Amino acid sequence: MPAETAAPRALAFFDVDETLITIKSMFDFYDFFLAAIGHSEDEQARLREQARSLLKPGMPRKEGNRLFYRRFAGYSTAEVAKHGQAWFDKRLAEGGLFNGDVLAALRRHRAAGLNTVLVSGSFTACLDPVAEHAGADAVLCTRLEEQGGVYTGEVLRSMIGDGKARSARELITELGVSAADCHAYGDHTSDLELLTLVGHPVVVGDNAEMRTEAAANGWPVLEGLPAA
């Protein structure tokens, strides 16, 4: 989803996984995708384990992110997007997909005239349905290379770690708003650079290091309460 062309008065940035939603979208979607494209249960289990091994200590997060997305090489972007919508519809119907207090904050900001922006290491197949349901104005995410409507498996832009703050800073500059007037929400220490970029950071959830940062800096905290 592209950013709004008319400059808003401020932006509100939201990390997605375990901040706006209660799950890690990439891995949860990948599990769904493996079943949807017809892998046997044994093959699904093997591929799931391989994918999760990319999170093991010692693997740089950007490298793990890059290797994960190679798994979509050769699949059409339209097919993956179709499965992304089906995944979202299923998870939404099951309940508990969104953190209700964070979703409410996003919608309050939007009603107050701010542009709301999702910032995530996930990709459009997962994030576009989330953004549409939440009413977000824009998505900053990992961008995959595609040729002729097919994913090549290469990553053009990674939205991991400092990538979030860098992209947020670029959007703030592009739209001519003040970072001091902007808001940001995150649950993990990898979100700290994004949170410290803005004038109104909010910690979500019970991560001990993040709670310590919030207490030291006087930042508000949202519990991250799953909606029914």
Salt bridges, closest charged atoms under 4 A:
ASP15 OD1 - LYS164 NZ 2.75
GLU18 OE1 - LYS24 NZ 3.11
ASP28 OD2 - ARG91 NE 2.50
ASP31 OD2 - ARG52 NH2 2.77
GLU43 OE2 - ARG46 NH2 2.50
GLU63 OE2 - ARG66 NH2 2.50
GLU79 OE2 - HIS83 NE2 3.70
GLU94 OE2 - LYS90 NZ 2.70
GLU94 OE1 - ARG91 NH1 3.22
ASP137 OD1 - ARG110 NE 3.14
GLU154 OE2 - ARG70 NE 3.84
ASP162 OD1 - LYS62 NZ 3.06
ASP162 OD1 - ARG166 NH1 3.66
ASP191 OD1 - LYS164 NZ 2.82
GLU223 OE1 - ARG211 NH2 2.96
